[in-house]
């Protein structure tokens, strides 16, 4: 399973093409070819054919992968799925954060169904997680989901406000670790979950980003 196949560089694309066509590869530092027989499931949220035309993706690899194409509708095109996804993520992150949250205020369902979700399911998942991390009650209230502008805003403790796009304002009482964690979540949402792109914007390596997320998980803070 290769997620975000459109993000790999041209050099790696050539190596992947060889694996698919010749069914063999060499380990780093190795001299012997190793036979391999695999099936690849590759995903992307980009128009891969357009990416090929722009010269950013190899045409031969595109056609090698394009055997059985599946087009999945965006979340905004299947809004009937949103309530069940909300309940699923609520249950998941309530357990991970050791919180007893019974559900959402009724108005939240309609509010989230009316939002276009440019980041698809990952954005919804991150939005529910942020609300749960910052909640103190047994019900996730409407005020935790201030929709608008380019992306879903942060809950009250970490919230985008009108003004310069992308500016974050933090309320008093939130720890430095929480600020860092929620900013990373914000950037991952902005990049549709693409860690490579988020790390580039944050000016850190992908390894550093992953280490940060692992660190938060060990601290008991859920990660994306």
GUVO-126725 format. One line per field, with one value per atom (N, C-alpha, C): residue number from 1; atom name; x, y, z. Coordinates in steps of 0.2 Angstrom, whole numbers, plus 5000, padded with zeros to 4 digits. Layout:
num <- [NUM/...]
atomo <- [CA/...]
east <- [X/...]
north <- [Y/...]
up <- [Z/...]
//
This chain:
num <- [1/1/1/2/2/2/3/3/3/4/4/4/5/5/5/6/6/6/7/7/7/8/8/8/9/9/9/10/10/10/11/11/11/12/12/12/13/13/13/14/14/14/15/15/15/16/16/16/17/17/17/18/18/18/19/19/19/20/20/20/21/21/21/22/22/22/23/23/23/24/24/24/25/25/25/26/26/26/27/27/27/28/28/28/29/29/29/30/30/30/31/31/31/32/32/32/33/33/33/34/34/34/35/35/35/36/36/36/37/37/37/38/38/38/39/39/39/40/40/40/41/41/41/42/42/42/43/43/43/44/44/44/45/45/45/46/46/46/47/47/47/48/48/48/49/49/49/50/50/50/51/51/51/52/52/52/53/53/53/54/54/54/55/55/55/56/56/56/57/57/57/58/58/58/59/59/59/60/60/60/61/61/61/62/62/62/63/63/63/64/64/64/65/65/65/66/66/66/67/67/67/68/68/68/69/69/69/70/70/70/71/71/71/72/72/72/73/73/73/74/74/74/75/75/75/76/76/76/77/77/77/78/78/78/79/79/79/80/80/80/81/81/81/82/82/82/83/83/83/84/84/84/85/85/85/86/86/86/87/87/87/88/88/88/89/89/89/90/90/90/91/91/91/92/92/92/93/93/93/94/94/94/95/95/95/96/96/96/97/97/97/98/98/98/99/99/99/100/100/100/101/101/101/102/102/102/103/103/103/104/104/104/105/105/105/106/106/106/107/107/107/108/108/108/109/109/109/110/110/110/111/111/111/112/112/112/113/113/113/114/114/114/115/115/115/116/116/116/117/117/117/118/118/118/119/119/119/120/120/120/121/121/121/122/122/122/123/123/123/124/124/124/125/125/125/126/126/126/127/127/127/128/128/128/129/129/129/130/130/130/131/131/131/132/132/132/133/133/133/134/134/134/135/135/135/136/136/136/137/137/137/138/138/138/139/139/139/140/140/140/141/141/141/142/142/142/143/143/143/144/144/144/145/145/145/146/146/146/147/147/147/148/148/148/149/149/149/150/150/150/151/151/151/152/152/152/153/153/153/154/154/154/155/155/155/156/156/156/157/157/157/158/158/158/159/159/159/160/160/160/161/161/161/162/162/162/163/163/163/164/164/164/165/165/165/166/166/166/167/167/167/168/168/168/169/169/169/170/170/170/171/171/171/172/172/172/173/173/173/174/174/174/175/175/175/176/176/176/177/177/177/178/178/178/179/179/179/180/180/180/181/181/181/182/182/182/183/183/183/184/184/184/185/185/185/186/186/186/187/187/187/188/188/188/189/189/189/190/190/190/191/191/191/192/192/192/193/193/193/194/194/194/195/195/195/196/196/196/197/197/197/198/198/198/199/199/199/200/200/200/201/201/201/202/202/202/203/203/203/204/204/204/205/205/205/206/206/206/207/207/207/208/208/208/209/209/209/210/210/210/211/211/211/212/212/212/213/213/213/214/214/214/215/215/215/216/216/216/217/217/217/218/218/218/219/219/219/220/220/220/221/221/221/222/222/222/223/223/223/224/224/224]
atomo <- [N/CA/C/N/CA/C/N/CA/C/N/CA/C/N/CA/C/N/CA/C/N/CA/C/N/CA/C/N/CA/C/N/CA/C/N/CA/C/N/CA/C/N/CA/C/N/CA/C/N/CA/C/N/CA/C/N/CA/C/N/CA/C/N/CA/C/N/CA/C/N/CA/C/N/CA/C/N/CA/C/N/CA/C/N/CA/C/N/CA/C/N/CA/C/N/CA/C/N/CA/C/N/CA/C/N/CA/C/N/CA/C/N/CA/C/N/CA/C/N/CA/C/N/CA/C/N/CA/C/N/CA/C/N/CA/C/N/CA/C/N/CA/C/N/CA/C/N/CA/C/N/CA/C/N/CA/C/N/CA/C/N/CA/C/N/CA/C/N/CA/C/N/CA/C/N/CA/C/N/CA/C/N/CA/C/N/CA/C/N/CA/C/N/CA/C/N/CA/C/N/CA/C/N/CA/C/N/CA/C/N/CA/C/N/CA/C/N/CA/C/N/CA/C/N/CA/C/N/CA/C/N/CA/C/N/CA/C/N/CA/C/N/CA/C/N/CA/C/N/CA/C/N/CA/C/N/CA/C/N/CA/C/N/CA/C/N/CA/C/N/CA/C/N/CA/C/N/CA/C/N/CA/C/N/CA/C/N/CA/C/N/CA/C/N/CA/C/N/CA/C/N/CA/C/N/CA/C/N/CA/C/N/CA/C/N/CA/C/N/CA/C/N/CA/C/N/CA/C/N/CA/C/N/CA/C/N/CA/C/N/CA/C/N/CA/C/N/CA/C/N/CA/C/N/CA/C/N/CA/C/N/CA/C/N/CA/C/N/CA/C/N/CA/C/N/CA/C/N/CA/C/N/CA/C/N/CA/C/N/CA/C/N/CA/C/N/CA/C/N/CA/C/N/CA/C/N/CA/C/N/CA/C/N/CA/C/N/CA/C/N/CA/C/N/CA/C/N/CA/C/N/CA/C/N/CA/C/N/CA/C/N/CA/C/N/CA/C/N/CA/C/N/CA/C/N/CA/C/N/CA/C/N/CA/C/N/CA/C/N/CA/C/N/CA/C/N/CA/C/N/CA/C/N/CA/C/N/CA/C/N/CA/C/N/CA/C/N/CA/C/N/CA/C/N/CA/C/N/CA/C/N/CA/C/N/CA/C/N/CA/C/N/CA/C/N/CA/C/N/CA/C/N/CA/C/N/CA/C/N/CA/C/N/CA/C/N/CA/C/N/CA/C/N/CA/C/N/CA/C/N/CA/C/N/CA/C/N/CA/C/N/CA/C/N/CA/C/N/CA/C/N/CA/C/N/CA/C/N/CA/C/N/CA/C/N/CA/C/N/CA/C/N/CA/C/N/CA/C/N/CA/C/N/CA/C/N/CA/C/N/CA/C/N/CA/C/N/CA/C/N/CA/C/N/CA/C/N/CA/C/N/CA/C/N/CA/C/N/CA/C/N/CA/C/N/CA/C/N/CA/C/N/CA/C/N/CA/C/N/CA/C/N/CA/C/N/CA/C/N/CA/C/N/CA/C/N/CA/C/N/CA/C/N/CA/C/N/CA/C/N/CA/C/N/CA/C/N/CA/C/N/CA/C/N/CA/C/N/CA/C/N/CA/C/N/CA/C/N/CA/C/N/CA/C/N/CA/C/N/CA/C/N/CA/C/N/CA/C/N/CA/C/N/CA/C/N/CA/C/N/CA/C/N/CA/C/N/CA/C/N/CA/C/N/CA/C/N/CA/C/N/CA/C]
east <- [5004/5000/5004/5004/5008/5004/5004/4999/5003/4999/5001/5007/5005/5010/5013/5009/5011/5016/5018/5023/5030/5031/5038/5042/5048/5052/5053/5056/5057/5062/5067/5072/5069/5065/5062/5056/5053/5048/5051/5057/5061/5063/5065/5066/5060/5054/5048/5046/5047/5045/5049/5055/5059/5056/5055/5052/5046/5041/5035/5036/5041/5042/5046/5052/5057/5056/5052/5050/5056/5061/5067/5070/5074/5077/5083/5087/5093/5093/5095/5095/5100/5100/5105/5111/5116/5123/5124/5118/5119/5121/5123/5125/5121/5117/5112/5105/5102/5095/5091/5085/5080/5074/5071/5065/5059/5054/5048/5042/5037/5030/5025/5023/5018/5013/5008/5003/5003/5002/5003/4996/4994/4988/4991/4990/4993/4987/4988/4983/4985/4981/4983/4977/4977/4972/4972/4977/4979/4976/4975/4974/4980/4982/4988/4989/4984/4985/4988/4985/4987/4995/4996/5003/5008/5006/5010/5011/5006/5006/5011/5011/5016/5023/5024/5031/5033/5029/5030/5029/5027/5026/5027/5031/5033/5027/5026/5020/5020/5026/5027/5025/5026/5024/5017/5014/5007/5003/5005/5001/5002/5008/5010/5005/5004/5000/4992/4991/4984/4980/4980/4977/4970/4968/4961/4960/4958/4957/4951/4951/4945/4945/4939/4938/4934/4936/4932/4930/4923/4921/4923/4924/4926/4921/4923/4918/4912/4914/4908/4903/4905/4900/4896/4898/4895/4894/4890/4889/4885/4881/4877/4882/4889/4893/4896/4895/4898/4896/4889/4887/4890/4891/4893/4901/4904/4912/4913/4909/4909/4909/4904/4903/4909/4911/4917/4923/4925/4931/4930/4924/4923/4924/4922/4923/4931/4934/4941/4945/4944/4949/4947/4941/4939/4943/4943/4947/4954/4957/4964/4966/4962/4963/4960/4957/4955/4949/4945/4939/4933/4928/4921/4917/4916/4912/4907/4901/4895/4893/4894/4892/4893/4889/4889/4883/4884/4878/4874/4868/4864/4866/4867/4868/4875/4879/4886/4885/4881/4880/4878/4873/4872/4877/4881/4886/4892/4893/4899/4897/4890/4888/4888/4887/4887/4894/4899/4906/4908/4912/4914/4920/4924/4929/4934/4938/4943/4949/4949/4954/4951/4945/4942/4942/4942/4941/4946/4952/4958/4956/4954/4952/4947/4941/4936/4939/4943/4946/4950/4954/4958/4954/4949/4944/4941/4939/4936/4941/4947/4952/4954/4954/4956/4951/4944/4939/4939/4941/4941/4947/4952/4958/4957/4953/4952/4946/4942/4935/4936/4931/4931/4925/4920/4913/4912/4906/4904/4901/4900/4897/4901/4902/4906/4901/4902/4897/4899/4894/4894/4900/4901/4907/4914/4914/4921/4922/4917/4917/4915/4920/4919/4921/4917/4918/4919/4923/4923/4930/4931/4937/4940/4946/4949/4948/4949/4949/4945/4943/4940/4944/4941/4945/4947/4952/4953/4948/4947/4942/4945/4940/4942/4949/4952/4958/4964/4963/4968/4964/4963/4958/4961/4959/4960/4955/4957/4952/4953/4948/4948/4954/4957/4963/4967/4974/4979/4977/4977/4975/4981/4979/4984/4987/4985/4987/4984/4987/4984/4985/4979/4979/4978/4982/4981/4979/4974/4972/4977/4976/4981/4979/4984/4983/4985/4986/4988/4995/4998/5005/5009/5015/5019/5019/5019/5018/5012/5006/5000/5000/5003/5003/5007/5013/5017/5013/5009/5006/5000/4996/4990/4993/4998/5001/5003/5006/5008/5001/4996/4990/4987/4987/4985/4988/4995/4999/4997/4996/4995/4988/4983/4977/4977/4981/4982/4985/4989/4993/4989/4983/4979/4982/4986/4989/4996/4998/5004/5010/5014/5019/5025/5026/5032/5031/5025/5023/5023/5020/5020/5027/5031/5038/5042/5041/5044/5042/5035/5033/5035/5036/5038/5046/5049/5056/5060/5057/5060/5060/5064/5064/5058/5056/5050/5052/5058/5060/5058/5060/5059/5051/5047/5040/5037/5040/5037/5039/5045/5048/5044/5042/5037/5031/5028/5021/5022/5028/5029/5029/5033/5034/5027/5023/5016/5012/5013/5009/5011/5018/5021/5018/5017/5015/5008/5004/4997/4993/4996/4993/4992/4986/4984/4987/4989/4992/4988/4989/4986/4989]
north <- [4994/5000/5006/5010/5016/5022/5026/5031/5038/5042/5048/5047/5042/5040/5046/5051/5057/5061/5060/5064/5061/5055/5053/5056/5057/5060/5056/5059/5055/5050/5050/5045/5039/5040/5034/5031/5035/5033/5028/5029/5025/5018/5018/5012/5008/5011/5008/5004/5008/5005/4999/4999/4993/4987/4988/4983/4980/4984/4982/4978/4980/4977/4971/4972/4966/4962/4964/4960/4958/4963/4962/4968/4968/4974/4972/4977/4976/4980/4977/4980/4986/4991/4996/4993/4994/4991/4984/4981/4974/4973/4967/4966/4961/4957/4952/4955/4953/4955/4950/4953/4949/4949/4943/4942/4944/4947/4949/4949/4947/4946/4949/4956/4959/4963/4964/4969/4975/4981/4987/4991/4993/4998/5005/5009/5016/5021/5026/5031/5038/5043/5050/5054/5060/5065/5070/5069/5073/5070/5074/5072/5069/5063/5060/5061/5060/5061/5068/5073/5080/5081/5077/5078/5075/5070/5067/5072/5075/5081/5086/5088/5093/5091/5084/5082/5080/5080/5078/5071/5067/5060/5056/5051/5047/5044/5045/5042/5034/5031/5024/5021/5024/5022/5023/5028/5030/5024/5022/5017/5010/5009/5003/5002/5007/5007/5007/5010/5012/5006/5000/4994/4994/4994/4994/5001/5006/5013/5013/5016/5017/5024/5027/5034/5035/5037/5037/5044/5045/5052/5056/5062/5066/5066/5068/5068/5073/5078/5083/5080/5075/5072/5066/5064/5059/5061/5067/5070/5065/5061/5056/5052/5051/5047/5051/5058/5062/5060/5059/5057/5051/5046/5039/5040/5044/5045/5049/5054/5058/5053/5049/5045/5040/5037/5033/5036/5042/5046/5048/5050/5051/5045/5039/5034/5032/5033/5031/5036/5042/5047/5048/5047/5047/5041/5036/5030/5032/5034/5036/5041/5046/5052/5050/5044/5042/5048/5049/5054/5051/5052/5050/5055/5054/5059/5055/5057/5053/5054/5060/5062/5069/5072/5079/5082/5089/5093/5092/5092/5090/5095/5101/5106/5105/5101/5100/5096/5091/5086/5091/5095/5099/5104/5107/5111/5108/5102/5098/5096/5094/5092/5097/5104/5109/5112/5109/5111/5107/5110/5107/5102/5102/5097/5097/5102/5102/5096/5095/5090/5083/5082/5076/5072/5066/5062/5064/5065/5066/5073/5078/5084/5083/5079/5078/5074/5069/5065/5070/5074/5079/5084/5086/5091/5088/5082/5078/5077/5075/5074/5080/5086/5092/5094/5093/5095/5090/5084/5079/5081/5082/5084/5090/5095/5101/5101/5096/5096/5094/5097/5096/5092/5092/5089/5083/5080/5074/5075/5081/5082/5087/5086/5090/5096/5102/5107/5110/5114/5117/5122/5125/5130/5128/5121/5118/5117/5119/5118/5124/5129/5135/5135/5133/5132/5139/5138/5144/5145/5150/5151/5145/5144/5139/5132/5132/5126/5126/5121/5120/5124/5128/5132/5127/5129/5126/5127/5122/5123/5129/5131/5138/5139/5133/5134/5136/5133/5134/5136/5142/5144/5149/5148/5153/5158/5164/5170/5174/5179/5183/5187/5189/5193/5189/5189/5186/5179/5176/5169/5165/5160/5155/5157/5163/5165/5161/5159/5155/5159/5159/5162/5157/5157/5153/5156/5153/5155/5154/5157/5156/5149/5146/5140/5134/5135/5129/5128/5122/5121/5121/5122/5123/5116/5111/5104/5104/5106/5107/5111/5117/5122/5119/5116/5113/5107/5103/5097/5100/5105/5107/5111/5114/5117/5112/5107/5101/5098/5097/5095/5100/5106/5111/5111/5110/5110/5103/5098/5091/5092/5095/5096/5100/5106/5110/5107/5102/5098/5091/5091/5085/5078/5079/5073/5071/5075/5074/5076/5071/5073/5076/5074/5077/5084/5086/5093/5097/5094/5098/5099/5094/5095/5100/5101/5106/5113/5114/5120/5122/5117/5118/5119/5117/5118/5113/5107/5101/5095/5090/5084/5080/5075/5071/5066/5064/5060/5064/5070/5074/5075/5076/5076/5070/5064/5058/5057/5059/5058/5062/5068/5072/5069/5066/5063/5057/5053/5047/5049/5055/5058/5060/5063/5065/5059/5053/5047/5044/5044/5042/5046/5052/5057/5056/5052/5051/5056/5060/5064/5061/5060/5057/5060/5057/5060/5057/5061/5059/5053]
up <- [5000/5000/5000/4995/4994/4994/5000/5000/4997/4994/4991/4986/4982/4977/4973/4972/4968/4971/4978/4981/4981/4978/4978/4972/4973/4968/4962/4957/4950/4951/4955/4955/4958/4964/4967/4962/4958/4954/4949/4946/4942/4945/4952/4955/4956/4958/4959/4953/4947/4940/4939/4941/4940/4944/4950/4954/4951/4949/4946/4939/4935/4929/4929/4932/4933/4939/4943/4949/4953/4954/4958/4960/4965/4968/4972/4973/4978/4984/4990/4996/4996/5000/5000/5002/4998/4999/4997/4995/4992/4985/4983/4976/4973/4976/4973/4973/4967/4966/4969/4972/4976/4972/4971/4967/4972/4969/4973/4969/4972/4968/4972/4971/4975/4970/4974/4970/4974/4970/4973/4973/4979/4979/4980/4976/4976/4977/4981/4982/4981/4979/4979/4979/4981/4981/4975/4971/4965/4959/4954/4947/4944/4945/4943/4935/4931/4924/4922/4926/4925/4928/4933/4936/4931/4927/4922/4916/4914/4909/4911/4918/4920/4921/4920/4920/4927/4932/4939/4941/4936/4937/4931/4931/4925/4922/4916/4912/4912/4911/4911/4918/4923/4930/4931/4928/4929/4925/4919/4916/4919/4922/4925/4932/4935/4941/4939/4933/4932/4928/4932/4930/4931/4938/4940/4944/4941/4944/4948/4954/4958/4960/4958/4960/4966/4972/4978/4979/4980/4981/4987/4986/4992/4997/5003/5009/5008/5005/5003/4998/4995/4990/4993/4999/5003/5010/5011/5017/5022/5019/5023/5028/5026/5030/5036/5036/5041/5048/5049/5056/5059/5055/5057/5058/5054/5055/5061/5063/5069/5075/5075/5081/5081/5076/5076/5079/5076/5079/5086/5088/5095/5099/5098/5102/5102/5096/5095/5100/5099/5102/5110/5111/5119/5122/5119/5123/5123/5117/5117/5122/5123/5128/5135/5136/5143/5145/5141/5142/5141/5146/5146/5142/5136/5132/5128/5130/5127/5120/5118/5111/5109/5104/5102/5103/5104/5104/5098/5097/5091/5085/5087/5081/5078/5081/5078/5072/5072/5066/5060/5060/5055/5053/5058/5056/5052/5054/5051/5044/5044/5037/5032/5034/5030/5028/5031/5029/5023/5019/5012/5013/5019/5020/5015/5014/5008/5010/5016/5018/5019/5017/5017/5024/5024/5030/5036/5033/5038/5042/5038/5041/5047/5045/5050/5056/5055/5060/5065/5062/5066/5070/5067/5070/5076/5075/5081/5086/5085/5089/5093/5090/5093/5098/5096/5101/5107/5106/5112/5116/5114/5118/5122/5120/5123/5127/5127/5130/5137/5141/5149/5151/5147/5148/5145/5146/5143/5137/5134/5128/5124/5117/5113/5111/5113/5111/5105/5102/5096/5096/5101/5101/5100/5100/5099/5091/5087/5080/5076/5076/5073/5065/5061/5054/5050/5045/5041/5038/5033/5030/5026/5026/5022/5025/5031/5035/5041/5044/5051/5056/5060/5065/5071/5075/5081/5086/5091/5096/5101/5105/5109/5112/5114/5118/5112/5106/5101/5095/5093/5088/5083/5077/5072/5072/5071/5072/5066/5065/5059/5059/5053/5053/5048/5049/5045/5044/5038/5037/5040/5044/5046/5053/5056/5062/5068/5073/5078/5085/5089/5095/5100/5106/5111/5118/5121/5127/5133/5138/5144/5147/5150/5153/5149/5143/5138/5139/5139/5140/5133/5134/5128/5124/5127/5123/5119/5122/5119/5113/5114/5109/5103/5104/5099/5095/5099/5097/5092/5095/5091/5084/5085/5079/5073/5076/5071/5068/5072/5070/5064/5066/5061/5055/5055/5048/5045/5048/5045/5042/5045/5042/5036/5036/5031/5025/5026/5021/5019/5022/5020/5023/5029/5032/5028/5024/5020/5025/5028/5033/5029/5023/5020/5018/5016/5015/5021/5026/5033/5036/5035/5038/5034/5027/5023/5026/5027/5029/5036/5040/5047/5047/5042/5041/5046/5046/5050/5045/5047/5043/5045/5040/5041/5047/5048/5054/5060/5061/5067/5068/5063/5063/5066/5064/5066/5073/5075/5082/5087/5084/5088/5090/5085/5085/5090/5089/5093/5101/5102/5108/5112/5108/5110/5112/5108/5110/5116/5117/5124/5130/5128/5134/5135/5131/5132/5128/5123/5119/5112/5110/5103/5098/5092/5086/5080/5075/5069/5066]
//
